[in-house]
Amino acid sequence: MAYKGKRINPQKFERGHIKIILILLPLVIFMAMPIIFIANHAFKPMDELFAFPPTFFVRSPSMENFTKLIKFSRTSGVPLSRYVFNSIIVTALTVGFSLIFTTFAAFALAKLKFKGRNLMMSINQGALMFVATAVLIPRYLVICNFGLIDTFWAHIFPLVAYPVALFLVKQFVEQVPDALIEAAYIDGATDFTVYRKIIVPMIKPAIATASILIFQQVWTNVETSNYYINDDSMKTLTFYMNSLVNANNTVSGQGMAAAASLIMFVPNLVLFVILQNNVMNTMAHSGIK
């Protein structure tokens, strides 16, 4: 249920917006500077990368850094395309499974009555306070005991549960009118029918926001490749790019590091730009301000 009010994502430009734009413009420029720097840095030739005083904008754009990155990747035993394929498969499956589990759980915790519901929500809220380091050993033992080492499931299984996404989506599901759900039950709808035809269509903004959060977590993750994968052909692009940067942490390798940083950053930016309206609608409706 998209928000249609004037205060969130207005459809038309009004004169009163000029004051808001003038106030926010300096903040927007300041927030955009790191993005602009990353983009410019990746296209700087070697002499500009180490120029003094350093320059913010590239003067002579060059694809040299990307060319070096591709050439270097060909010297490794595993082609770059394999890492890209692994990352796409892992990210798509993890985001898909995580959204399914998250929306099911959010619906159950927000609208269904069953014993232990409050305990489950308390456990999820408690999980928000855990740092990744605290669960490294338990995760490894689970992955190892299930025989998932050196499989795609070793990438997917540890990242499917995302407490932040569940908390966010549950807040949004709670805004769905109970009367609408009760009317569906009176008409003979099952829990799954209510979930599929009422809950999911009405929480699309929250699903889009959760997609961004989960995507960022999965796309930038190197933990699974480091701890659960021994076969290089099963590791992800993020792991390869990090290894590349660390292995070439020299003057000559800074250009490739800049190019690798831009490659890893672009998918996050594109996804956010596409779904930004849904993010605003989620913040307006979820009760999280």
C-alpha positions as CSV (number, residue, x, y, z in Angstrom):
1,M,0.0,0.0,0.0
2,A,2.1,2.9,-1.3
3,Y,1.9,6.2,0.5
4,K,0.3,8.9,-1.6
5,G,0.6,12.0,0.6
6,K,2.4,15.1,-0.3
7,R,5.1,14.9,2.4
8,I,6.6,11.7,1.1
9,N,7.8,11.5,-2.5
10,P,5.5,14.3,-3.9
11,Q,4.4,13.7,-7.5
12,K,4.6,17.4,-8.5
13,F,7.0,20.2,-7.9
14,E,5.7,23.1,-5.9
15,R,7.2,26.5,-5.1
16,G,7.3,25.6,-1.4
17,H,9.8,22.9,-2.2
18,I,12.5,25.4,-3.1
19,K,13.3,26.2,0.5
20,I,13.6,22.5,1.4
21,I,15.9,21.9,-1.6
22,L,18.2,24.8,-0.7
23,I,18.5,23.5,2.8
24,L,19.1,19.9,1.8
25,L,21.3,20.6,-1.2
26,P,24.6,21.1,0.8
27,L,23.9,17.9,2.8
28,V,23.2,16.0,-0.5
29,I,26.5,17.2,-2.0
30,F,28.4,16.3,1.1
31,M,26.8,12.8,1.2
32,A,27.5,12.3,-2.5
33,M,31.2,13.2,-2.3
34,P,32.4,9.6,-1.3
35,I,30.4,8.1,-4.2
36,I,31.9,10.7,-6.6
37,F,35.4,10.1,-5.3
38,I,35.1,6.3,-5.7
39,A,34.0,6.7,-9.3
40,N,36.7,9.2,-10.1
41,H,39.4,7.3,-8.3
42,A,38.8,4.2,-10.4
43,F,39.4,6.0,-13.6
44,K,42.5,7.8,-12.6
45,P,45.8,6.9,-14.3
46,M,48.8,6.0,-12.2
47,D,50.3,9.5,-12.2
48,E,47.0,11.0,-10.9
49,L,46.6,8.3,-8.2
50,F,49.8,9.5,-6.5
51,A,49.7,13.1,-7.5
52,F,50.6,15.7,-4.8
53,P,48.5,17.5,-3.8
54,P,45.9,14.9,-4.5
55,T,43.0,15.7,-6.9
56,F,39.4,14.9,-6.2
57,F,38.2,14.7,-9.8
58,V,40.0,12.7,-12.5
59,R,41.6,14.9,-15.2
60,S,42.5,12.3,-17.8
61,P,40.0,9.4,-17.5
62,S,41.5,6.0,-18.4
63,M,40.4,2.3,-18.4
64,E,43.9,1.3,-17.5
65,N,43.0,0.1,-14.0
66,F,40.1,-2.1,-15.3
67,T,42.4,-3.5,-18.0
68,K,45.0,-4.4,-15.4
69,L,42.4,-6.0,-13.2
70,I,41.1,-8.2,-16.0
71,K,44.6,-9.2,-17.1
72,F,45.6,-10.1,-13.6
73,S,42.5,-12.2,-13.1
74,R,43.5,-14.3,-16.1
75,T,46.7,-15.4,-14.4
76,S,44.7,-17.0,-11.5
77,G,43.6,-20.6,-11.7
78,V,39.9,-19.7,-11.6
79,P,38.5,-17.3,-14.2
80,L,36.8,-14.1,-13.1
81,S,33.6,-15.2,-14.7
82,R,33.3,-18.1,-12.3
83,Y,33.5,-15.7,-9.3
84,V,30.9,-13.5,-10.9
85,F,28.6,-16.5,-11.5
86,N,29.0,-17.7,-7.9
87,S,28.2,-14.3,-6.5
88,I,25.1,-14.0,-8.6
89,I,23.8,-17.4,-7.7
90,V,24.5,-17.0,-4.0
91,T,23.1,-13.5,-3.8
92,A,19.9,-14.4,-5.8
93,L,19.2,-17.6,-3.8
94,T,20.0,-16.0,-0.4
95,V,17.9,-12.9,-1.0
96,G,15.0,-15.0,-2.3
97,F,15.0,-17.6,0.5
98,S,15.5,-14.8,3.1
99,L,12.6,-12.8,1.9
100,I,10.3,-15.9,1.9
101,F,11.3,-16.8,5.4
102,T,11.2,-13.2,6.6
103,T,7.7,-12.4,5.3
104,F,6.3,-15.7,6.5
105,A,7.7,-15.1,10.0
106,A,6.6,-11.5,10.1
107,F,3.1,-12.5,9.2
108,A,3.0,-15.2,11.9
109,L,4.5,-13.0,14.6
110,A,2.3,-9.9,13.8
111,K,-1.1,-11.5,13.0
112,L,-1.3,-15.1,14.2
113,K,-2.0,-16.2,17.7
114,F,0.1,-19.1,19.0
115,K,2.0,-20.1,22.0
116,G,5.6,-18.9,22.2
117,R,5.1,-15.9,19.8
118,N,6.4,-13.3,22.2
119,L,9.4,-15.5,23.1
120,M,10.3,-15.9,19.4
121,M,10.1,-12.1,18.9
122,S,12.3,-11.6,22.0
123,I,14.8,-14.0,20.6
124,N,14.9,-12.1,17.3
125,Q,15.3,-8.8,19.1
126,G,18.1,-10.4,21.2
127,A,19.8,-11.5,18.0
128,L,20.1,-7.9,16.9
129,M,22.6,-7.3,19.6
130,F,24.9,-10.2,18.6
131,V,28.0,-9.4,16.6
132,A,29.1,-11.8,13.8
133,T,32.2,-12.8,15.7
134,A,30.2,-14.3,18.6
135,V,28.5,-16.9,16.3
136,L,31.5,-17.8,14.1
137,I,32.2,-21.1,15.9
138,P,28.6,-22.2,16.3
139,R,27.9,-21.5,12.6
140,Y,31.0,-23.4,11.5
141,L,30.0,-26.4,13.6
142,V,26.5,-26.4,12.1
143,I,27.8,-26.1,8.5
144,C,30.3,-28.8,9.1
145,N,27.9,-31.2,10.8
146,F,25.4,-30.8,8.0
147,G,28.1,-31.6,5.4
148,L,27.7,-28.2,3.6
149,I,31.5,-27.4,3.4
150,D,32.5,-26.5,-0.2
151,T,28.8,-26.1,-1.4
152,F,26.7,-23.2,-2.4
153,W,24.6,-23.9,0.7
154,A,27.6,-23.0,2.9
155,H,27.2,-19.5,1.5
156,I,23.4,-19.4,1.7
157,F,22.6,-21.1,5.0
158,P,24.4,-18.7,7.4
159,L,22.9,-15.6,5.8
160,V,19.2,-16.6,5.3
161,A,18.2,-15.5,8.8
162,Y,18.4,-11.7,9.0
163,P,16.9,-10.3,12.3
164,V,16.9,-6.7,11.1
165,A,14.8,-7.5,8.1
166,L,12.4,-9.5,10.2
167,F,12.0,-6.7,12.7
168,L,11.4,-4.2,9.9
169,V,8.9,-6.3,8.0
170,K,7.0,-7.2,11.1
171,Q,6.5,-3.5,12.0
172,F,5.0,-3.0,8.5
173,V,2.7,-6.1,8.7
174,E,1.3,-4.8,12.0
175,Q,-0.1,-1.8,10.0
176,V,-2.3,-4.1,7.9
177,P,-5.9,-3.7,9.2
178,D,-7.1,-6.7,11.2
179,A,-10.6,-6.2,9.8
180,L,-9.4,-6.9,6.4
181,I,-7.8,-10.2,7.4
182,E,-10.8,-11.2,9.4
183,A,-13.0,-10.6,6.4
184,A,-10.8,-12.9,4.4
185,Y,-11.1,-15.6,7.0
186,I,-14.9,-15.3,7.0
187,D,-14.8,-15.8,3.2
188,G,-13.0,-19.0,3.7
189,A,-9.4,-17.9,3.1
190,T,-6.6,-20.0,4.6
191,D,-3.5,-18.5,6.3
192,F,-1.5,-19.0,3.2
193,T,-4.2,-17.3,1.1
194,V,-4.2,-14.3,3.4
195,Y,-0.4,-14.2,3.3
196,R,-0.3,-14.4,-0.5
197,K,-3.2,-12.2,-1.5
198,I,-3.4,-9.6,1.3
199,I,-0.1,-9.4,3.3
200,V,2.4,-9.6,0.5
201,P,0.8,-7.1,-1.9
202,M,0.4,-4.6,1.0
203,I,3.9,-4.8,2.3
204,K,5.8,-4.5,-1.0
205,P,7.7,-1.4,0.2
206,A,8.9,-3.2,3.2
207,I,9.9,-6.2,1.1
208,A,11.9,-3.9,-1.2
209,T,13.7,-2.3,1.7
210,A,14.5,-5.7,3.2
211,S,15.8,-6.7,-0.2
212,I,18.3,-3.9,-0.2
213,L,19.5,-4.7,3.3
214,I,19.8,-8.4,2.6
215,F,21.5,-7.8,-0.8
216,Q,24.1,-5.6,0.8
217,Q,24.8,-8.1,3.5
218,V,25.2,-11.0,1.0
219,W,27.0,-9.1,-1.8
220,T,29.7,-7.8,0.5
221,N,30.1,-10.9,2.6
222,V,33.5,-12.7,2.7
223,E,33.0,-14.7,5.8
224,T,31.5,-17.7,4.1
225,S,34.3,-17.9,1.5
226,N,36.9,-17.5,4.3
227,Y,35.6,-20.1,6.7
228,Y,33.4,-22.6,4.9
229,I,34.8,-22.9,1.4
230,N,38.2,-24.5,0.6
231,D,37.6,-24.9,-3.2
232,D,38.6,-21.6,-4.9
233,S,36.1,-22.3,-7.7
234,M,33.2,-22.0,-5.2
235,K,34.2,-18.7,-3.7
236,T,32.6,-15.4,-4.4
237,L,33.5,-12.2,-6.3
238,T,33.8,-10.2,-3.1
239,F,36.3,-12.7,-1.7
240,Y,38.3,-12.6,-4.9
241,M,38.3,-8.8,-5.0
242,N,39.5,-8.5,-1.4
243,S,42.2,-11.1,-2.0
244,L,43.3,-9.2,-5.1
245,V,43.5,-5.9,-3.2
246,N,45.4,-7.5,-0.3
247,A,47.8,-9.4,-2.6
248,N,48.5,-6.2,-4.5
249,N,48.8,-3.8,-1.7
250,T,51.6,-2.0,-3.3
251,V,52.0,1.2,-5.3
252,S,51.4,-0.7,-8.6
253,G,48.3,-2.4,-7.3
254,Q,46.4,0.7,-6.1
255,G,44.8,1.2,-9.5
256,M,43.4,-2.3,-9.5
257,A,42.2,-1.8,-6.0
258,A,40.3,1.4,-7.0
259,A,38.7,-0.4,-9.9
260,A,37.7,-3.4,-7.7
261,S,36.1,-1.0,-5.2
262,L,34.0,0.6,-7.9
263,I,32.9,-2.8,-9.3
264,M,31.7,-4.0,-5.9
265,F,30.0,-0.7,-5.1
266,V,27.9,-0.2,-8.3
267,P,25.4,-3.0,-7.7
268,N,24.5,-1.6,-4.3
269,L,24.0,1.8,-5.7
270,V,21.9,0.7,-8.7
271,L,19.6,-1.4,-6.4
272,F,19.1,1.5,-4.0
273,V,18.3,3.9,-6.8
274,I,15.7,1.6,-8.3
275,L,14.0,0.9,-4.9
276,Q,14.5,4.2,-3.1
277,N,10.8,5.2,-3.3
278,N,9.9,2.0,-1.5
279,V,12.4,2.7,1.2
280,M,10.7,6.1,1.9
281,N,7.3,4.4,2.0
282,T,8.6,1.8,4.4
283,M,10.0,4.5,6.8
284,A,6.6,6.3,6.6
285,H,4.5,3.3,7.5
286,S,6.6,0.9,9.6
287,G,6.6,3.0,12.8
288,I,10.5,3.3,12.6
289,K,11.4,7.0,12.4
